[in-house]
């Protein structure tokens, strides 16, 4: 089975599937996600006036790493929730990766009666929001490390981002970030938070082959990568001043004169 941390084509962490009747309860949970630095897709916030609801919902599912579905008495009656569950479950089958994360606020028997094919899945209870958040963050972040390697899909070209979150012990401490992409090298130093992510944004050309991005930090951190433009004020454009990584002189000059 593929490690979810190795899947990098997503622009959101989670898609929230729920019944609109449960909006108040779900919005309370979403506020917790926002404060924890989790990027989410929620119809009320991400579908604009005049946009196609069907198109935006299903593109939202495809662009999210996980689909968190709130199973309640109300959502069991919702044709939208059922379609979202089936779409997410189909992606699990096709990719052999965990996608669908059920959260229950109804009886187990009602849940299994409506979706018998999900009997083998572990679910969490809606009342325990801290456990949901903790499990979700562990799935999203993986293990803290100082070295990461990623590959963008070969066919993709356009804006890309790298997201950094500090390991709690290094919250608010300056981190030195070194990035290699083929022959190119970039260095950046900034304070990282354990809750409010910092994004480094740049661009990917339409390469014939996917060139891995190699990231090295001087302290432990959580790193993820994706395509598009992140909806965050804490983003830094690192497109300028990449240098030839083989030239020590160019790296020294860039570090002294160009890089923050």
Secondary structure, 3 states (H helix, E strand, C coil): CCCHHHCCCCCEEEEEECCHHHHHHHHHHHHHHHHCCCCEECHHHHCCCCCCHHHHHHHHHHCEEEEEEEECCCHHHCHHHHHHHHHHHHHHHHHCCCCEEEEECCCHHHHHHHCHHHCCCCCEECCCHHHHHHHHHHHHHCCCEEEEEECCCCCCCEEEEEEEEECHHHCCEEEEEEEEECCEEEEEEEEECCCCCEEEEEEECCCCCCCCEEEEEEEEEEEEEEECCCCCCCEEECCCCCEECCCHHHHHHHHHHCCC
